[in-house]
């Protein structure tokens, strides 16, 4: 699944920005098209995250991955022949966003939760490293391929989607580990009190609804815990994409050389990778999911504040590292929080809707940080304000009990 996550999410998230820049320099496109392509990508990713969650609950994760990989491969084939035509370029970016949503953002955490159950935090952390590693590798690979030919990029990206199709067909299974955990629970129950059937049912369904009643569909989304998690995800993504969008420009405006300024993005990504790995060993250090959730917001807020208060490279680098570490923790803990609060049987739909809402942070952060900088007289004040927002988002998490929620039945 790690390879599928890498193949289906990193080309669109990290590789295509390099290609869009070359379209401006080589074909004279307007610079605004870079932002428009990125917005199209994230908007379609948000829409298809919800659709993906619905598909996963009905046809399973494996088939959803297959659909996403086919959509992505078809999109790259279209780009191979029509990438110089702006409407085609933008439309296919929407397809790539759909591919990313169906192939990694929702299916990946869902499968990890299905396979590992309550022991999913370390596997979830390892899965999430695919995205941060892609942040290192894919821009460099794309830059090299685009130097040869832009068409070569589309060919390589298409091959990655085809490899995902093969992995989904012959390697990935929806139910790995479920039957084994159920059998172990049943055996344990037999040895204790002979209630094997009840224990096996509990281990596979873990339903919290009384008398077999199912919760109403709206009960998931009118729950305080759900919106507290949404706000936490929105906040950490706002910090991450607010920093990644403008920290290089902010550093250059502070008379730091462009090369050193670009290094700040690398520092952020290194810290992001470290945060994802660190969250994987949190259970061994007796750190609870709620503490991880609070920590992600604290680190993101502190990082933004440090950037806003600093006036040199060392301060900017420290802020980027602190915020990147918090972002890594926050990305990893999302799937664990959904499984813990809403159960495995509700994971696909709830996680899909949550991912769609969270992606608003990706889309809105660059716009709002820019507007704040214009209104407040510079990016320093914008980052200070962003830091305050991150810390305020701690309040709902502090008041939330991170445990299985009781949902209203229909």
N, C-alpha and C positions, 0 to 999 in steps of 0.2 A: 504493500500500500504506500510505503514511503516513496517508491519510484513513481507510482501513479500520481501522487500528490505533487511531486517535483515536476513531472512531465506536463501536467495539465494546468498548473497554476503559475509557474515561474516565467514562461515565455510572455504571457500577457501582462503580468505584473511588473516584470523587470526588463524584459528584452525589447518590447515594442516601443518603449520610450526612446531608445537609441535609434530605432528605425524612423520614428516620427521626426526626430531632430535632423536626420539625413534628408528626409523629404523636404524640409525647409531649406537646407543648404544646397542640395543637388537639384531640386525641381522648382525652387522659388515659391513654395507654398507660404501662406500667411502663418506667422507664429501662433496666432490664436487657434489654429487647427490642432496644435499639439494638445492644448488644454481641452479642446472639444472632443478629440479622440479619447483622451483619458476620462473625461466625464461620461462619454457614451459607454466606455468599458465598465466603469464602476456602477453606472445606473442600471445597465443590463445585468450585471452581476448581482445587484441588490434584488431586482425583480425575480431573477431566476433562482435565487437562494430559497425564496418561499416556494416557488414551483418545484424546485428540487426536493425540498422537504416533503412535499405532498407525494411526489413520485416515489421517494424512498419508502414511505409508509405503505404504499400500495404495491409496487413492483419489486422493491428491494434495492439495496445499495449497489449491488453488482450491475444490474440492468441500467440503473441511473448513470453509473459511470460509463457504461457502454454508449448510452445516448449522448452524453456530454463529449466523449472522445470522438464520436462520429461527427457531431456538430463542429467541433474544433478542427478536425481534419478537413472537413468540407470547406470551412472558412479559409483555411490556409491555401487550399487549392484555388479558390476564387481569387485570393490575393496574388497568387503566383502569376495570374494572367491579367488582373485588372487593378493592381495596387496603385497605379498612377492616377486613377479616376477617383476624385475625392468622395463622392457619394458611396461608391463601392467600398472604399477604404474605411469610412466611418461605419457603414452598415456591418461590415465584417468584424470590426472591433466589438460591436454588440454581440456577435456570435461567439467571439473569443471570451467575452465576459460570461456568457452562458456556460461555455465549456469549463471555465474556472469554477463557477458555482457548483455545477453538477459533478465535476470530477474530483474536487478537493475540499473546498470550504465546508461543505455539509456532509458529503459522503465519508470523507476521511475520519473526522471525529466520531461519526456514527458507527463506523465499522470498528474502530478502536474500542468504543464503549461496548459494542456487541461482543467482541472477542474477549475482552479482559474484565468487564464488569467493574467491581469495586476497586480493582487493582490497576485502573487505567491511567493513573496520573503519569507514571514514567513512560509507558508507551505513547501517551498523548504528547508528552514533551519531546520524545524522539521524532514523532511524526511532524511536529511543528518546526523542527530544525530544518526540514526540507525547504520551507519558505525562506528562512534566514540564510541558508547556504546558497539558495538561488539568487539572493540579493548580492552575493559576492560574484558568483560564476556567470550568471546570465548576461549582465551588461557587457562584460569583457568578451564573452563568446559572441554576442550579437555584434559588437563593434568590429571584431575580427571578420566575421562572416559578411557583414555589410560592406567592409572594405574590399571584399572580393566581388560580391554582387548582392543586392537586396533580395533578389529572387532566391538566392541560396539560403537566406534566413527563413523564408517561408517554407522551403523544402525541409530544412532541419526541424522546424517547429511542427510541420505536418507529420514527419517521421516519429516525433515524440508522441503525438496523439495516436498514431498507429500502434506504437509499442504499448500504449495504455490499453488499447483495444485487446491486444494479445494477452496482456496480463489479466485483464478483467475476464476474458474468456477461459483461460486455462489455469490461473493461479488463485485469484480472489474468490472467496466464498462468503455468503452472507451470514452463515451460521457457525463459523469456526469458533470453538470454545463453548458455545451455548449448551450443546448436549452434554459436553464433558462436565461443566459446572453443575448442570442439573442432576447428572448421575451421581456426582460426588455428594451433593446435598441430600439426595435421596438415600444413599448408603449411610450417611451420617445419621439421618433421621431414623432409619431402621435400627441401628445399633442403640439409639437412645430411647425411643418410645414407640417404635414401630409405625409411625405415621409417615410412611415413605411417599405416598401420593401427594399429601399436603405439602411436604417440604419440596418436592420436585416442582410442583406448580408454583410455589412461592419463589423459587430460585430463578425460574424463567420469566415469570410475569412481573413479580414484585408490585402488584397493584395495590394502591392505597384506597381504592373506592369501596365503600361498604356494599355488601350484598350483590356484588357483581355489577353494580351500576356504573355506567361510564360518565365521566365528567362532561359538562357541556363544552362546546368548542370555544366559547368566549371565556370560559373560566380560566384558561391558561393565560390569557392576555389582559385580564382585569385583576390579576394578582400582583400585589406590591412587590413581591420578590422578583417576578419577571421583569418589571420595569426598573427595579434597582440594578439588575444585571445588565439590562439594555443601556442604562445611563453610564454604568461603569465601562462598558465596551465602547460606547460613543466617545467617552472622555479620553480613554487611552489612545484611540485612533485619531482623535482631534489633535492630541499632543504629538503623536508620531508624524502625521502628515503635515501638521503645521510646522514642525521642525524640518522635516525632509524637503518641504517645498521652498523654504526661504532661508534656511540657516546659511547656505553657501552665499547667497546674495547679501545677507546681513553681515557676514564675515568680510566679504569683499568691500562693502561700504565702510567697514571699520579698518580699512587699509591693510587687510591680511591678503597675502598673495592667493590667486585663484587655486593654485595647486594645494596649498595648505588648507584652504577653505573647503575644497572637495574632499579632503581627508576626513572632515567632520562627519560626512555621510558614512564613511567606512567605520569610523569609531562607533557611530550609532548602531550599525548593523552587527558589529562584533559584540557590543553589549546586549543587543537583542538576542543573539544566539546564546550568549551566556545566561541570560534570564530564562530562556526556555529550558536549558539544561538544568539550571538551578531549581526550577519549579518541579522538575522530575524527581528530585531527591528530597523534596520538602516533607514527605510523609515520614522519612527516616529521621528527620530533625524535629518531628512532632509539630510541624507548622500546619495549621488547619487551612482548608480552602478559603474560609472567610478572611483569615489573616493574609493569605496570598492576594486575595481580591483587594483588600485595603492597601497592602503593600504596593500593588501595581499602580494605584492612583497616587499614593504618596510619592513614589519615585518619579512618576511622570510629572506631577506638580512641582516637585523639588527641582527636577531637571530643567523645566521651563523657566522657573524662577531664577535659577543660576545663570542661564543664558541671558535672561533679561537684565540681570544685575551686573553682568560681566562686561569688560571692555577689551578683552584680548583673547588670543587663541586658547590659552590654558583654561580660561573660564568657559568658553564655548565648548571645548572638548569635554570638560567635566560634566557640563549640563547635558550634552548629547549622550554621554555614557550613562548617566543616571537615568535619563528618560528612556533610553533604549533598553536598559535592564528592566525597567518597569513595564514597558510595552511587551517585552518577551514573556514576562510572567503573566500579564493579563491575557495575552493571546492563548497561552497554554491552558489556563484555568477555565476558560469559557465552557468547553465541552464537559469538563468535570462538574461544573456548577449546574449545567442543564440536567445531566444525568442524576446528580444528587438531589436536586429539588423537584424534578418532574418525572423521573423514572425512565428506564430504558424503553418501555413500551410507548412513551410519548416523545422520545428523543428526536426523531426525524423531523416532525412537524414543528415542534417548539424551537429546535435549533435553527431550522430554515428561516422561520419568521424573525428570530432574534438576529440572525446574520444579516438579513435584509435591512432591519432597522439600524444595526450597528454600522453598516456600510455608509450610512448618511454622514458619519464622521469623516470617512475618506473623501466624500464629495464636497462637503461644506467647509471643512477645516481650511483648505487653501484660500477659499474665497473670504471667509470671515477673518482670518489672520491678516490678510492683505488690507481689508477694509479697516480693521482695528489699527493697523500701522498707519494708514492714511489719516485716521481721525485723531490718534493719540500722539502723532509726531515721530513715528519710527517703530522698527520692529522690537526694540528693547521693551517698550511699554506694552506692545502686543503680547510678547512672551510672558511678561509679568502678569497680565490679565489672564492669559491662558493658564498660568500656574495657579492663580486663585480659583479659577473654575474647576481645575482638577481636584483641588483640596476640598472645595464645597461638595463635590460629588461623593466624597467620603461619607457624608451624613446619612444618605439612604442606606448605604452598605452597613454602617455601624448599627443602624436601627433594624436591619434585616437579620432574621434567623436563618442561616444557611442550613436547611434541612428539608426533608421531604415535605412539600406543602400539601395541605388538604384542599382539594378542588371541589367546587360545588358541582353536584350532579345535575344532569338535565331533567 
